[in-house]
């Protein structure tokens, strides 16, 4: 499994917690990379209105929505091939722009 985490710097408490816990995911075989939002290419459009999403078997996308405090409010399963294809294209672009966890150093505030 691989994961590209698009993040806002400086980190929120939750993202800091995710970053600190990432070594556990790596031990379980995940490959995790980090991409600060300011490094997303100009003109790139994040799918599903910029919400968090997870792709499953390149056929489905689970969209997570959160409130202003970062609390989850709902999840939606999307199977529309056009949306899934858009997510796959963006995933592949962002993956190569993102920094592997071992090399990424979040800014200290």
N, C-alpha and C positions, 0 to 999 in steps of 0.2 A: 504494500500500500504506500502511496506517496501523497504528500499534502503540501500545498503551497499556501502559506498563511499571509494574507495581505493585511498589513497592520498600519495603524496610525502611530506615529512617534510624536511625543513621548507616549509610552505605553499607559493604558489604563491599568488599574489593579488586576483586573481579570486577565488581560493579555500578559502582564508580568507573571502572574501565576501559571498561565499556560506555558510561557517560555521556560520558567524554572522547572516545570514538570516534564518538559519534552524529552529529557534523557530516558525516562521510563518508556515512552513510545518508541524511541530509537532502539532500545534493548529488545522490544517486541517485534522489531523488523521494519518499522515504518521509516520512510525517508522523508524528512521534513525540511522545508526551506521557508525562508522569510523574505517578504517583499514589502518595504515601506511604500505607502501610497504615493509618495512624491516621486518614486521611480517608475510608476506606470507610464508608458509612453503617451504623449499627447495624442488625443483623438481616440485612444482605446476606450471602448465602452464595456463596462462590466455587465455581464448578463444578469437577468432577474432583478433589475433595478438596483444592483449593487449589494443585494442582500447576501448573507452567507449561504453557501450551497455545497452539497456533497454529491459527487457523481457515483453512481452504482452501475458497474458492468457496462459502462458506456451506453446505457439504454434509458436510464432514469436519473433525475436530479431531485434531490430533496432540498427544498428551500427553507431556511430558518429565518424567522422574523423576530425582532427584538424591540423592546420599548426604549425610551430615552435613557433609562437607567441600565440598559444592557441585559435586561431580563427577557428570557424567551417568551414570546406571545403565541406563536403558532408555527407549525411546519406544514409544508405542502409538497406532495409528490407530483412531479411534472414528468410526463412521458412524451410530450409533443416533440417529434423528431427535430423540428427546427430549433427549438430551445436547447435540446440536448446537444445538437451539433454546435450551436453558438458557445455553449459552456465548454465543450471539448476544445474548440479553437482557442478560447481565452485561457483555459487551463494549460494548454501546451505552450502558449506564448509566455505566460507568467512563470511557468516552471523554469524556463531557461533564463529568465531575468532574476529570479529569486536566488538568495544566498543560502547555501547549506547551513544547517543549524550549527555545526562545529565552527563555521567561519563567521557567523553573524554575531555582532556585538551591538545590542540595543543601546541607544544613548542613555547616559546617566543624567538624571534630573536632580 
